[in-house]
């Protein structure tokens, strides 16, 4: 006995037929392009200050020559660094990465639609539009552990995100070899995606064929062959990357320092990622959406075989995410936390939104019989709505776009289903919901409104930006024009993109987290030094300490770290620092600690205003 065939039929469709909805529904294509552009057109934000410098160094060996972080830590996003180097070598890094990011979002949107089409999801176009609305309003579909699908700029995770969605689309087409290649290429850009992709699709396939495996002796050869198609390409990539990862795993360190490094990573540096107990509220909304997806799969999907695939995909997401959460809250297993299974959460959310919307829309045009299972569906959906509302009320104002969008969409669709199933059969005078009335124009208008309402200048730094960024850019431009390329700067630790924007080495900042326990401890020691704090427990203490910096402390740091210049908040400027001021604007001042530039800034009065960047 063999498992059901996984080969797809030969494609004999014409180009126009393959393009399908994108060719015949050009307004939808335009609105999808608008939704992709609305994600942002930015540079030097999010994680770019961490992941771009290694790529620039490949092209320019003198770049940040004296920067300890760049010189001493291992950067494992090798393929991404090569991509950055290639774009930087042609001279338009910022614009090139922004365009590449927009293209990756467009391909991901196309892959989402292809997933729905090949999963035979009903009412796909309106369901897809609702998904785009929520992606637009919710900032790239941000969810538990501050994970997201899309960002305003090209990240190391951008292409892997696109690749994982493509792999889902290939999976529902039974193109397992394409899934395997997709995961392998994805893994070249991001090792975490490599490991999670193997675990997720391996488990999904196992869940899909679980019943057949009861006769494991007959089914095992076919099962093993299919799993090899999915996992083997990624395993080969993992072996290729292993020599670079092994030094991190075999690092020599004392037990005391190992314990300190574990605390730094989990509790101090990135608790919003690796410590689920600090963001348990996020799991309410995730659980609500996952429940809605499971409940409405039967209504959303035409084919029973495709429903099985959808259940298997959702089940794999639920098992991996919630098992990892249990193993890092009820008990704490460090390796589970570092594997970061919560990265799968926005993908689970994406599929649940698509299924729930399609299922409820189809229910509006089905028969009106209110059976016991349907009553249970409505009750559980109401509970799920409360879970989603709980998270949104915690983070946002109730009637703000981000706070109300999810709740409004769920409540509206459920209200329509209740109208159809409960009230319409019992009150004959109520009007019918006509299947001839299309919701697409209304949803297109709502999506356009979501794009407008969600506009944030800071997500479009390359086009607009805000006042704070403009003043930062002014300081960075002065630094590039007036300081030596090998200068070392002391900066406010919260400035995450200084290396990238100014092109100068720094003592330390918060965002550029090094890998390896010893490097992590040195990073923490430097934060203590620049903030004059002893064992700070959060970033706020470090940033507050730097704002109260004194001339004496600057001199100590200059001697210890060979600092040439200090960038301070304007409010930190003290009387005995005036003679060293070489640049000044509304937010920042720059001190020349070596007195190499004798041109004192003329626009910095003795009384500094109490203005601090938000």
HULIN-V402639 format. One record per pair of residues at least 24 apart in sequence whose C-alpha atoms are under 8 Angstrom apart, sorted by sequence separation. I is the first residue (numbers start at 1). J is the second residue. If there is no record, write none. Layout:
i = {I,I}
j = {J,J}
This chain:
i = {51,58,290,321,547,548,550,566,567,587,55,56,161,202,385,476,477,547,551,565,566,586,587,51,55,59,160,385,476,551,565,566,587,54,55,58,159,160,317,530,565,566,55,56,57,202,290,317,473,529,564,565,578,52,55,56,59,160,201,202,510,564,565,51,55,59,159,160,318,563,564,317,575,52,56,157,198,156,157,160,164,198,381,156,314,493,558,573,198,378,314,571,314,570,571,570,571,194,378,570,571,570,571,570,569,194,105,187,191,180,181,184,185,188,276,493,494,176,179,180,183,184,187,493,43,101,111,115,118,179,180,183,184,187,277,370,492,42,43,101,177,180,181,276,277,361,364,368,369,370,401,101,105,108,112,115,116,119,176,177,180,181,184,275,276,360,364,368,401,493,43,98,100,101,104,108,111,112,115,118,119,176,180,360,363,368,492,507,43,98,104,107,108,111,114,115,118,300,492,42,97,98,300,357,364,368,369,507,41,97,101,105,108,112,115,300,360,368,41,104,108,111,290,293,294,297,300,301,286,290,293,296,297,299,300,289,292,293,296,299,300,41,295,298,299,275,290,293,297,300,39,274,286,289,293,296,299,274,289,292,296,299,37,36,274,273,365,36,364,365,36,365,33,36,490,32,488,489,488,489,490,491,492,80,487,488,489,490,491,492,32,487,488,489,490,491,492,487,489,77,296,295,295,291,292,291,292,291,288,289,288,35,39,287,288,38,288,285,288,289,32,39,208,287,288,35,39,208,287,285,286,284,285,51,208,284,285,48,51,207,285,478,48,284,285,46,48,205,284,285,45,47,204,207,283,475,43,44,46,79,80,204,207,281,282,42,43,78,79,80,281,475,39,40,41,42,43,77,78,204,39,40,41,77,204,39,40,77,203,281,475,76,77,471,76,201,471,472,200,471,472,200,471,468,200,146,147,145,146,145,145,145,145,172,144,145,172,144,143,144,144,143,196,195,196,468,192,192,196,8,8,7,8,6,7,76,6,76,6,74,123,122,121,122,121,122,120,121,119,120,165,120,120,119,119,119,119,147,148,147,145,149,144,145,147,148,149,147,144,143,144,143,142,141,3,141,3,141,2,3,1,2,1,2,3,131,2,3,131,130,131,130,127,128,127,130,127,127,126,127,126,121,124,123,122,121,122,116,123,123,122,269,269,262,265,261,264,261,264,258,261,257,261,264,257,260,137,138,253,257,137,251,253,251,248,137,248,268,269,268,269,134,268,134,152,152,129,136,126,130,133,137,126,129,133,136,137,125,129,132,136,126,130,133,137,129,136,95,94,35,31,38,35,42,31,34,38,42,41,42,43,40,41,42,43,39,40,41,42,66,41,42,64,65,66,67,41,63,64,66,64,67,68,67,64,66,67,68,69,63,64,65,67,74,75,63,64,73,74,73,69,73,69,50,53,73,49,50,53,72,49,52,48,49,49,45,49,45,48,44,44,44,50,49,50,49,50,47}
j = {75,82,314,345,571,572,574,590,591,611,80,81,186,227,410,501,502,572,576,590,591,611,612,77,81,85,186,411,502,577,591,592,613,81,82,85,186,187,344,557,592,593,83,84,85,230,318,345,501,557,592,593,606,81,84,85,88,189,230,231,539,593,594,81,85,89,189,190,348,593,594,348,606,84,88,189,230,189,190,193,197,231,414,190,348,527,593,608,234,414,351,608,352,608,609,609,610,234,418,610,611,611,612,612,612,238,150,234,238,229,230,233,234,237,325,542,543,226,229,230,233,234,237,543,94,152,162,166,169,230,231,234,235,238,328,421,543,94,95,153,229,232,233,328,329,413,416,420,421,422,453,154,158,161,165,168,169,172,229,230,233,234,237,328,329,413,417,421,454,546,97,152,154,155,158,162,165,166,169,172,173,230,234,414,417,422,546,561,98,153,159,162,163,166,169,170,173,355,547,98,153,154,356,413,420,424,425,563,98,154,158,162,165,169,172,357,417,425,99,162,166,169,348,351,352,355,358,359,345,349,352,355,356,358,359,349,352,353,356,359,360,102,356,359,360,337,352,355,359,362,102,337,349,352,356,359,362,338,353,356,360,363,102,102,340,340,433,105,433,434,106,435,106,109,563,106,562,563,563,564,565,566,567,156,563,564,565,566,567,568,109,564,565,566,567,568,569,565,567,156,377,377,381,380,381,381,384,384,383,384,384,132,136,384,385,136,386,384,387,388,132,139,308,387,388,136,140,309,388,387,388,387,388,155,312,388,389,153,156,312,390,583,154,390,391,153,155,312,391,392,153,155,312,315,391,583,152,153,155,188,189,313,316,390,391,152,153,188,189,190,391,585,150,151,152,153,154,188,189,315,151,152,153,189,316,152,153,190,316,394,588,190,191,585,191,316,586,587,316,587,588,317,588,587,320,272,273,272,273,273,274,276,279,306,279,282,309,282,282,283,286,286,339,339,341,613,339,340,344,173,174,174,175,174,175,244,175,245,176,244,300,300,300,301,301,302,301,302,301,302,347,303,306,306,307,309,310,342,343,343,342,346,342,343,345,346,347,346,345,345,346,346,346,346,209,349,212,350,218,219,218,219,219,221,222,350,222,223,353,353,354,354,353,354,354,357,355,357,357,358,358,355,358,358,358,358,359,354,361,362,362,510,513,517,520,517,520,518,521,517,520,517,521,524,518,521,401,402,517,521,402,516,518,517,515,405,516,537,538,538,539,405,539,406,459,460,440,447,439,443,446,450,440,443,447,450,451,440,444,447,451,443,447,450,454,447,454,462,462,447,444,451,451,458,448,451,455,459,459,460,461,459,460,461,462,459,460,461,462,486,462,463,485,486,487,488,463,485,486,488,499,504,505,505,503,505,506,507,508,503,504,505,507,514,515,504,505,514,515,515,512,516,514,496,499,519,496,497,500,519,497,500,497,498,499,496,500,497,500,497,500,501,511,511,512,512,513,511}
